[in-house]
Amino acid sequence: MKFGRAGGRDGPHGDKYSPALLHLAAELHEIPFGAGAKRVFTVIKIDDRRDREVHLGDKVQSVEERLRSEG
């Protein structure tokens, strides 16, 4: 699976909330319990924008432009 850092569809490209990705998160969540942990806190963040088309890297470009205009 490919992952991005910024922009709308940062998960596996073309898969909306990939079941494989969610399954992987569940498996990773279980690892500390197997090592004896009594409590595990797992956070999954899904940032889904549907009001306009957003492409991988758009946010990075936007921040870079703002930094150039401020400097």
Secondary structure, DSSP 4 states (H G I P E B T S, - for coil): ----SSSS--SSTT-TT-HHHHHHHHHHHHHHHHTT-S------------SS---TTHHHHHHHHHHHHH-
